Amino acid sequence: MTLAQVCLLIACLLPIGCAGLAKSKGFGKRRRDGGFDNHQPREWLARLQGWQARANAAQANSWEALPIFIAGLFVAHQHQAAQGTVDALAATFIVSRLVFVGLYVADRASLRSLVWFVGLVACVALFFVR
């Protein structure tokens, strides 16, 4: 398994991790006491506030970022790009996404946007590597 393939797996699991983070304070509580409501999870998540709401937003953004990363890896593979370059760009994307999630939860909006842009550039670069 290449580093890029490991990064792909991490990218696919990252939104699930963000969802778990968003729901974490609701686990263990009864639904009537404000705990996680598995009968209506989207409505429950929509009522979150603070860092939990931001973790849920990071989940949505992680899903949104996934297609361009997958497509970039696919195109790089089609171009038979140098594996080292593909691995480096994939790792850059994953590191940027992990930092992005941390900054999102910490409510550091400007820095978060800059890190998001780094991840986007890494994805776009995958389309052009040879």
Disulfide bonds with the S-S distance in Angstrom:
none
